[in-house]
Amino acid sequence: MSYLLRRLRTVAVAAAAASSLLCSNAETDFRASVKARIPLPLQDPLPFPQYLASPGVYGTLPLYSYRDIGSSSPSSDTTKDASAAAHGGSKPCNCFERNTIADAAAKVGPAVVNIAVTHDYFGVTAAKSIGSGTIIDKDGTILTCAHVVVNFQGTTSLSKGKIEVTLQDGRSFEGKVINADLHSDIAIVKINSKTPLPEVKLGSSSRLRPGDWVIALGCPLSLQNTVTAGIVSCVDRKSSDLGFAGMNREYIQTDCATNVGNSGGPLVNIDGELVGVNHMKMMAADGMSFSVPIDSVSKIIQQFKKRGRVIRPWLGLKMLDLNDNLIAELKVRAPAFPDVDKGILVPMVTPGSPGYRAGFRPGDVVIEFDGKPVQSMNEVIEIMEDRVGVPMKVVVKREANKLVTLTVIPEESNPNI
């Protein structure tokens, strides 16, 4: 019995030594193998994992198995997996690794452009503004911010001046503004190339969650090929939260470092997909940058292709999404508040607006719009799309649970609002 205990202590010391060797710094280059046999009844209760990922090493290393401790060399399959992971090949799992950000940046980088606009007055160059953009089509279609390339006067937009677009490989082209929208601050610039250009794949901003890693690329201060990374802080930051009165916009808030010249550049996920257009930063705070969600941008691009401009239906209603806490508070303040568990509250109706003429009243709760149940303003916006002048049936619930059906005809909103 004493002999067996001494043998077990020897095995434990050897296994501990092997473990410490395999978990050492990744730059240390040596191998250690320990082979031992333990009686089967002592093996099963040991709660040891099959594999342990060592810090600084990609893939999984075979540390030990309680069925067979130590092997003279890793299996061929394990070697292949580790080698593939280290060299950017197929990976055994979708993990955040050393090259994750670098690979995403390398995928997107060639399609990121520097936009420089020269302001000429009476033939004299007086100033030069800078920004960034993203090639979204091989034909030279570039997505950027409107304020980078145009000046808005009333309902029209005028180019700020001569637009010079420089690619990552150093080639320069003269750009032309094709479309621009003041409300969303999105513009399309076109360049002509004799060869197909690199393009970025559009992703989905609706799949982002707070805490997701994102990457901002662009040309801040005219420093091309600049890459910064951070996480998503908020996926639907309202423009009203930022002090923009009269605007109904939502932004992706991140802590990516952005500066003058980043405007119009891409915000991408770790798969190298475009999820936003970098728009602005908070001057009074570090680590607060805002981007236009790509899902909204995609709809704008479709309207550009369809009509050459963006049409936004207007009802003249201020709307507020209801939740359990808000409903409970309203019930305390006004016992006659309708019995609802979801819907959209209308706290204000603009006099003379389509909603006013349709018969909306402050305090109405919209529960159905154009035949579809609704519980958020975004759902109403999606239902209306660009249907201006089209009558729509709206079901509202009023005090004492009175149901009323109204017919509203949206008008086109003022693009300057």
QUINOR-V642438 format. One record per residue. RES is the residue in three letters. SS is DSSP state (h for helix, s for strand, l for the rest). PSI is psi as a letter, one per 40 degrees, with the letter a starting at -180 (none if undefined). Layout:
{{RES SS PSI} {RES SS PSI}}
//
This chain:
{{MET l d} {SER h d} {TYR h d} {LEU h d} {LEU h d} {ARG h d} {ARG h d} {LEU h d} {ARG h d} {THR h d} {VAL h d} {ALA h d} {VAL h d} {ALA h d} {ALA h d} {ALA h d} {ALA h d} {ALA h d} {SER h d} {SER h d} {LEU h d} {LEU h d} {CYS l e} {SER l a} {ASN l i} {ALA l e} {GLU l e} {THR l h} {ASP l g} {PHE l i} {ARG l i} {ALA l h} {SER l h} {VAL l h} {LYS l h} {ALA s i} {ARG l h} {ILE l h} {PRO l h} {LEU h d} {PRO h d} {LEU h e} {GLN l d} {ASP l d} {PRO l e} {LEU l h} {PRO l f} {PHE l h} {PRO l i} {GLN l d} {TYR l i} {LEU s h} {ALA l h} {SER l i} {PRO l h} {GLY l e} {VAL l h} {TYR l i} {GLY l a} {THR l h} {LEU s h} {PRO l g} {LEU l d} {TYR l i} {SER l h} {TYR l e} {ARG l d} {ASP l g} {ILE s h} {GLY l h} {SER l i} {SER l d} {SER l i} {PRO l i} {SER l i} {SER h d} {ASP h d} {THR h d} {THR h d} {LYS h d} {ASP h d} {ALA h d} {SER h d} {ALA h d} {ALA h d} {ALA h d} {HIS l e} {GLY l e} {GLY l a} {SER l i} {LYS l i} {PRO l e} {CYS l i} {ASN l g} {CYS l i} {PHE l h} {GLU l a} {ARG l d} {ASN l e} {THR h d} {ILE h d} {ALA h d} {ASP h d} {ALA h d} {ALA h d} {ALA h d} {LYS h d} {VAL h d} {GLY h d} {PRO l d} {ALA l e} {VAL s h} {VAL s i} {ASN s h} {ILE s h} {ALA s h} {VAL s h} {THR s h} {HIS s h} {ASP s h} {TYR s h} {PHE l f} {GLY l e} {VAL s h} {THR s h} {ALA s d} {ALA s i} {LYS s h} {SER s i} {ILE s i} {GLY s a} {SER s i} {GLY s i} {THR s h} {ILE s h} {ILE s e} {ASP s i} {LYS l e} {ASP l e} {GLY l e} {THR s h} {ILE s h} {LEU s h} {THR s a} {CYS s i} {ALA h d} {HIS h e} {VAL h d} {VAL h e} {VAL s i} {ASN s h} {PHE s h} {GLN s h} {GLY l b} {THR l e} {THR s i} {SER s i} {LEU s h} {SER s i} {LYS l d} {GLY l a} {LYS s h} {ILE s h} {GLU s h} {VAL s h} {THR s h} {LEU l i} {GLN l d} {ASP l e} {GLY l e} {ARG l i} {SER s i} {PHE s i} {GLU s h} {GLY s i} {LYS s h} {VAL s h} {ILE s d} {ASN s i} {ALA s i} {ASP s h} {LEU l d} {HIS l d} {SER l e} {ASP l f} {ILE s h} {ALA s i} {ILE s h} {VAL s i} {LYS s h} {ILE l i} {ASN l h} {SER l i} {LYS l e} {THR l i} {PRO l i} {LEU l i} {PRO l i} {GLU l i} {VAL l i} {LYS l h} {LEU s h} {GLY l a} {SER l h} {SER h d} {SER h e} {ARG h e} {LEU l i} {ARG l i} {PRO l h} {GLY l e} {ASP l i} {TRP s h} {VAL s i} {ILE s h} {ALA s h} {LEU s i} {GLY s a} {CYS l g} {PRO h h} {LEU h f} {SER h e} {LEU l g} {GLN l i} {ASN l f} {THR s h} {VAL s h} {THR s i} {ALA s i} {GLY s a} {ILE s i} {VAL s h} {SER s d} {CYS s h} {VAL s e} {ASP s f} {ARG s h} {LYS s i} {SER h d} {SER h d} {ASP h d} {LEU h e} {GLY l e} {PHE l g} {ALA l i} {GLY l e} {MET l h} {ASN l g} {ARG l i} {GLU s i} {TYR s i} {ILE s h} {GLN s h} {THR s i} {ASP l f} {CYS l h} {ALA l h} {THR l i} {ASN l a} {VAL l h} {GLY l e} {ASN l d} {SER l h} {GLY l e} {GLY l i} {PRO s i} {LEU s h} {VAL s i} {ASN s a} {ILE l e} {ASP l e} {GLY l f} {GLU l i} {LEU s h} {VAL s e} {GLY s i} {VAL s h} {ASN s h} {HIS s d} {MET s i} {LYS s i} {MET l h} {MET l d} {ALA l e} {ALA l i} {ASP l i} {GLY l f} {MET l g} {SER s i} {PHE s h} {SER s i} {VAL s h} {PRO s h} {ILE h d} {ASP h d} {SER h d} {VAL h d} {SER h d} {LYS h d} {ILE h d} {ILE h d} {GLN h d} {GLN h d} {PHE h d} {LYS h d} {LYS h d} {ARG h e} {GLY l e} {ARG l i} {VAL l h} {ILE l h} {ARG l h} {PRO s i} {TRP s h} {LEU l d} {GLY l f} {LEU s h} {LYS s h} {MET s i} {LEU s h} {ASP s h} {LEU l i} {ASN l i} {ASP h d} {ASN h d} {LEU h d} {ILE h d} {ALA h d} {GLU h d} {LEU h d} {LYS h d} {VAL h d} {ARG h d} {ALA l g} {PRO l d} {ALA l e} {PHE l h} {PRO l i} {ASP l h} {VAL l i} {ASP l e} {LYS l i} {GLY l a} {ILE s h} {LEU s h} {VAL s g} {PRO s e} {MET s i} {VAL s h} {THR l h} {PRO l h} {GLY l e} {SER l i} {PRO h d} {GLY h d} {TYR h d} {ARG h d} {ALA h e} {GLY l e} {PHE l i} {ARG l i} {PRO l h} {GLY l e} {ASP s i} {VAL s h} {VAL s h} {ILE s e} {GLU s h} {PHE s h} {ASP l f} {GLY l e} {LYS s h} {PRO s h} {VAL l i} {GLN l e} {SER l i} {MET h d} {ASN h d} {GLU h d} {VAL h d} {ILE h d} {GLU h d} {ILE h d} {MET h d} {GLU l b} {ASP l f} {ARG l g} {VAL l h} {GLY l e} {VAL l h} {PRO s h} {MET s h} {LYS s h} {VAL s h} {VAL s h} {VAL s i} {LYS s h} {ARG s a} {GLU h i} {ALA h f} {ASN h f} {LYS s h} {LEU s h} {VAL s h} {THR s h} {LEU s i} {THR s h} {VAL s i} {ILE s h} {PRO l i} {GLU s i} {GLU s h} {SER l i} {ASN l h} {PRO l e} {ASN l e} {ILE l none}}
//
